[in-house]
Amino acid sequence: MTADPHEHHHNHAGHTHKPHAGHAHAQAPNGFGTAFAVGIALNFGFVVVEASFGLLANSMALLADAGHNLSDVLGLIISWGAVILSQRKPSQRFTYGLRSSSILAALINAVFLLIAVGAIALEAFHRFFAPSPVAATTVIIVACIGIAINTATALMFMRGSKGDLNIRGAFLHMAADAGVSAGVVLAGLAIMATGWQWIDPAVSLGIVLVIVLGTWSLLRDAVTMTLHAVPPGIDQKAIRVFLESRPGVEQIHDLHIWAMSTTETALTCHLVMPAGFPGDDVLTGITDELRTRFAVPHATLQVETRHADACALAPDDVA
């Protein structure tokens, strides 16, 4: 951590920014490269099998699930690419590196999924008005294979799903696929028991609903992160109270908290300290607590000795 105890041209008394130990540029958990590779290979192979048997069995439910699985394969490729890009070191042009690519990947995945389910829904509605026989036994067998593959893939991403929106997107896709495949199995059993062919497009619409519900939170979080909103799980009010209560701090202003990537949160804030710059150790302690207590590892604090009104950025409505 470095700090300048002298006045500079903005009349602030100090500035601190500390990259903490263990705070690597790439925050994706170790081992996910293998998970992505295996997941992509398994799911692409299953897409080919499922689509082929969906055509042979004349099952819209299988074809819908195959289309969804294909979108997941593309989603896994995008997510993996974002993990690789996020490892790029900062440059003169990209001073944060390409960490935000993970946010873009999550956003692209969510949008792509919603487009895919729109196409599935249109075909399912068409099948309601023009039903055709379905080979229920084939549907059940293929869907059972899908349950096994999607569950295994989801488990590989479960470990990182809570701390990384990009990994969470991959996990949600695979977990939803396992549930969708289970629904297809139930559809096949119901068709065998009743002979009602409309069950197949009905299940397809159920698949659409499941995907939309599972994707909505991913889309919402990705959009808010893209707009530099305070990331989910970060308590801005608690951080404000913490900073205002530090010894020597008369007030704070220009507090900004945003996501640098799907795993990293950044913060900037002006501290009004009339007694002057408190020293590196004090600011180091504050940034350490921001990291450990509030999960904000990338904090930049600026010390001012004059009243906040003297700073052009003091009003809350000034960015």
C-alpha positions in Angstrom: 0.0 0.0 0.0 1.3 3.4 -0.9 0.2 6.8 0.4 1.1 10.4 -0.2 1.2 12.4 3.0 1.6 15.7 1.2 -0.9 18.1 -0.3 -1.3 17.7 -4.0 -3.0 19.7 -6.7 -6.5 18.7 -5.6 -5.8 19.7 -2.1 -6.4 16.3 -0.7 -4.2 15.0 2.1 -3.7 11.4 1.0 -4.6 8.6 -1.2 -4.4 4.9 -0.6 -4.8 1.8 -2.8 -3.7 -1.6 -1.7 -3.7 -4.8 -3.8 -4.0 -7.4 -1.1 -2.0 -10.6 -1.0 -3.8 -13.4 -2.8 -5.8 -11.0 -4.8 -4.9 -12.3 -8.2 -6.1 -10.8 -11.5 -8.0 -14.0 -12.3 -10.4 -15.0 -9.6 -11.9 -18.1 -11.2 -11.4 -21.0 -8.9 -8.6 -23.4 -9.8 -9.7 -26.5 -11.8 -12.5 -25.0 -13.7 -10.7 -25.2 -17.0 -11.1 -29.0 -16.8 -14.7 -28.6 -15.7 -15.4 -26.4 -18.8 -13.6 -28.8 -21.2 -15.4 -31.9 -19.9 -18.8 -30.1 -19.6 -18.5 -28.9 -23.2 -17.5 -32.2 -24.6 -20.2 -34.2 -22.7 -23.0 -31.8 -23.5 -22.1 -31.4 -27.2 -22.0 -35.1 -27.6 -25.4 -35.4 -25.9 -26.9 -32.6 -28.1 -26.0 -34.6 -31.2 -27.6 -37.8 -29.8 -30.7 -36.0 -28.4 -31.4 -34.1 -31.5 -31.0 -37.2 -33.7 -33.4 -39.3 -31.5 -35.8 -36.3 -31.2 -36.2 -36.3 -35.0 -36.5 -40.1 -35.1 -39.0 -40.1 -32.2 -40.8 -37.0 -33.5 -40.6 -35.5 -30.0 -40.8 -31.7 -29.7 -39.8 -32.1 -26.0 -36.5 -33.8 -27.0 -35.8 -31.3 -29.7 -36.5 -28.4 -27.3 -34.2 -29.9 -24.8 -31.5 -30.4 -27.4 -31.8 -26.8 -28.5 -31.5 -25.7 -24.9 -28.5 -28.0 -24.4 -26.8 -26.5 -27.5 -27.3 -23.0 -26.1 -25.7 -24.3 -22.9 -22.7 -25.6 -24.8 -22.3 -22.2 -26.4 -22.8 -20.6 -23.0 -20.0 -22.8 -21.5 -17.7 -21.8 -24.3 -18.4 -18.1 -23.6 -18.0 -18.5 -19.9 -14.7 -20.4 -20.4 -13.5 -17.7 -22.7 -14.3 -15.0 -20.1 -12.3 -16.9 -17.5 -9.3 -16.9 -19.8 -9.7 -13.2 -20.7 -10.0 -12.3 -17.1 -6.5 -13.6 -16.5 -5.1 -10.9 -18.8 -2.8 -8.5 -17.0 -3.7 -4.7 -16.9 -2.4 -2.7 -19.9 -2.1 0.9 -20.7 -5.5 0.8 -22.4 -7.2 -1.7 -20.2 -6.0 -0.6 -16.8 -8.1 -3.1 -15.0 -7.2 -5.9 -17.4 -10.2 -7.7 -18.9 -11.8 -8.8 -15.7 -15.2 -7.4 -16.7 -15.4 -9.9 -19.5 -16.9 -12.3 -17.0 -19.8 -9.9 -16.5 -20.3 -9.6 -20.2 -20.3 -13.4 -20.5 -23.0 -13.8 -17.9 -25.1 -11.1 -19.7 -24.6 -12.8 -23.1 -25.5 -16.2 -21.7 -28.7 -14.9 -20.1 -29.8 -13.0 -23.3 -28.9 -16.0 -25.5 -31.0 -18.4 -23.3 -34.0 -16.1 -23.5 -33.8 -16.0 -27.3 -33.5 -19.8 -27.5 -36.5 -20.4 -25.4 -38.6 -18.0 -27.6 -37.9 -20.3 -30.5 -38.8 -23.3 -28.5 -42.1 -21.7 -27.3 -43.2 -20.9 -30.9 -42.6 -24.5 -32.1 -44.4 -25.9 -29.0 -47.5 -23.7 -29.8 -47.4 -24.9 -33.3 -47.5 -28.6 -32.1 -50.6 -27.9 -30.0 -52.5 -27.2 -33.2 -50.8 -29.9 -35.3 -50.0 -32.8 -32.8 -48.1 -35.8 -34.1 -47.2 -39.2 -32.6 -44.3 -39.4 -30.3 -42.1 -42.5 -29.6 -42.4 -42.3 -25.8 -39.9 -45.1 -25.0 -37.1 -43.4 -27.0 -37.9 -40.1 -25.3 -37.6 -41.6 -21.9 -34.3 -43.4 -22.6 -32.6 -40.3 -24.1 -33.9 -38.0 -21.4 -32.5 -40.3 -18.7 -29.1 -40.1 -20.3 -29.5 -36.3 -20.2 -30.3 -36.3 -16.5 -27.0 -38.2 -15.8 -24.8 -35.9 -18.0 -26.3 -32.6 -16.8 -26.2 -33.6 -13.2 -22.5 -34.6 -13.5 -21.7 -31.3 -15.2 -23.6 -29.2 -12.7 -21.7 -30.8 -9.8 -18.4 -29.8 -11.4 -19.5 -26.1 -11.2 -21.3 -26.2 -7.8 -18.2 -25.3 -5.8 -17.8 -21.9 -7.5 -21.4 -21.0 -8.1 -21.8 -18.9 -4.9 -18.8 -16.6 -5.4 -18.8 -16.1 -9.2 -21.7 -14.9 -11.3 -20.0 -16.4 -14.4 -19.6 -19.8 -12.8 -23.1 -19.5 -11.4 -24.5 -19.1 -14.9 -22.8 -22.3 -16.0 -24.1 -24.1 -12.9 -27.6 -22.9 -13.3 -27.7 -23.9 -16.9 -26.6 -27.5 -16.1 -28.8 -27.8 -13.0 -31.8 -26.6 -15.0 -31.0 -29.0 -17.8 -31.1 -31.9 -15.3 -34.5 -30.8 -14.1 -35.8 -30.3 -17.7 -34.6 -33.8 -18.7 -36.5 -35.2 -15.7 -39.6 -33.4 -17.0 -39.1 -35.0 -20.4 -39.0 -38.4 -18.8 -42.3 -37.7 -17.0 -43.8 -36.5 -20.3 -42.8 -39.8 -22.0 -44.3 -41.8 -19.2 -47.5 -39.8 -19.4 -47.8 -40.3 -23.1 -47.3 -44.0 -22.7 -50.0 -44.1 -20.1 -52.6 -41.9 -21.7 -51.7 -41.7 -25.4 -52.2 -37.9 -25.2 -49.8 -36.4 -27.7 -50.4 -32.8 -26.5 -48.4 -33.6 -23.4 -45.2 -33.3 -25.5 -45.6 -29.6 -26.5 -47.1 -28.9 -23.0 -43.8 -30.2 -21.4 -41.9 -28.1 -23.9 -43.7 -25.0 -22.6 -42.9 -26.1 -19.1 -39.3 -26.3 -20.1 -39.5 -22.7 -21.4 -40.9 -21.6 -18.1 -38.2 -23.3 -16.0 -35.5 -21.8 -18.2 -37.0 -18.3 -18.0 -37.4 -18.4 -14.2 -33.8 -19.8 -13.8 -32.3 -17.2 -16.1 -34.1 -14.1 -14.8 -31.9 -13.7 -11.7 -28.8 -14.2 -13.8 -29.9 -11.6 -16.3 -30.9 -9.1 -13.5 -27.5 -9.5 -11.7 -25.5 -9.3 -15.0 -27.4 -6.1 -16.1 -26.9 -4.4 -12.7 -23.2 -5.3 -12.7 -22.8 -3.9 -16.2 -24.4 -0.7 -15.0 -21.9 -0.5 -12.1 -24.5 -1.1 -9.4 -23.5 -2.2 -5.9 -22.9 -6.0 -6.4 -25.4 -8.4 -4.7 -24.3 -9.3 -1.1 -22.4 -6.0 -0.6 -24.0 -3.9 2.2 -23.4 -0.3 1.2 -25.1 1.1 4.3 -22.9 -1.0 6.6 -19.8 0.1 4.7 -20.9 3.8 5.0 -21.4 3.5 8.8 -18.1 1.7 9.1 -16.1 4.4 7.3 -17.9 7.3 9.1 -17.1 5.7 12.4 -13.3 5.6 11.9 -11.3 7.7 14.3 -10.6 11.2 12.9 -13.2 10.9 10.1 -15.6 13.9 10.3 -17.7 12.7 7.3 -17.4 10.9 4.0 -18.6 11.5 0.5 -18.2 10.3 -3.1 -18.6 6.7 -2.0 -18.8 4.4 -5.0 -19.0 0.6 -5.0 -19.0 -1.5 -8.1 -18.1 -4.9 -9.6 -14.8 -5.1 -11.5 -15.7 -8.6 -12.4 -18.1 -11.4 -11.3 -15.7 -12.0 -8.4 -14.1 -8.7 -7.5 -15.6 -5.6 -6.0 -14.0 -2.1 -6.0 -14.6 0.9 -3.8 -13.6 4.5 -3.8 -14.4 7.1 -1.1 -13.3 10.5 0.1 -12.7 10.7 3.9 -12.8 14.2 5.5 -10.2 14.2 8.3 -9.6 17.7 9.6 -6.6 16.6 11.7 -4.7 15.6 8.5 -3.4 12.5 6.9 -3.5 9.7 9.6 -0.6 7.7 8.2 -0.3 4.6 6.1 -1.0 2.2 9.0 -4.4 3.7 9.6 -5.5 3.5 6.0 -4.0 0.0 5.7 -6.2 -1.1 8.6 -9.3 0.4 7.0 -8.7 -1.3 3.7 -7.9 -4.6 5.4 -11.3 -4.4 7.2 -13.1 -3.6 4.0 -11.6 -6.7 2.5 -12.2 -9.1 5.4 -15.5 -7.8 6.8 -17.2 -6.5 3.7 -15.7 -8.5 0.8 -14.3 -5.4 -0.9 -10.7 -6.3 -1.8 -10.0 -3.3 -4.1 -10.4 -0.1 -2.1 -9.1 3.3 -2.9 -9.5 6.0 -0.1 -8.8 9.7 -0.5 -8.2 11.9 2.5 -9.3 15.5 2.6 -8.5 18.0 5.4 -11.1 20.6 4.5 -14.9 20.4 4.9 -16.6 18.2 2.3 -18.3 21.3 0.8 -14.9 22.3 -0.6 -14.8 19.2 -2.8 -16.6 19.4 -6.1 -17.6 15.7 -5.8 -19.1 16.1 -2.3 -22.9 16.2 -3.3 -24.4 12.7 -3.4 -25.9 13.3 -6.8 -22.5 14.0 -8.3 -20.8 10.9 -9.8 
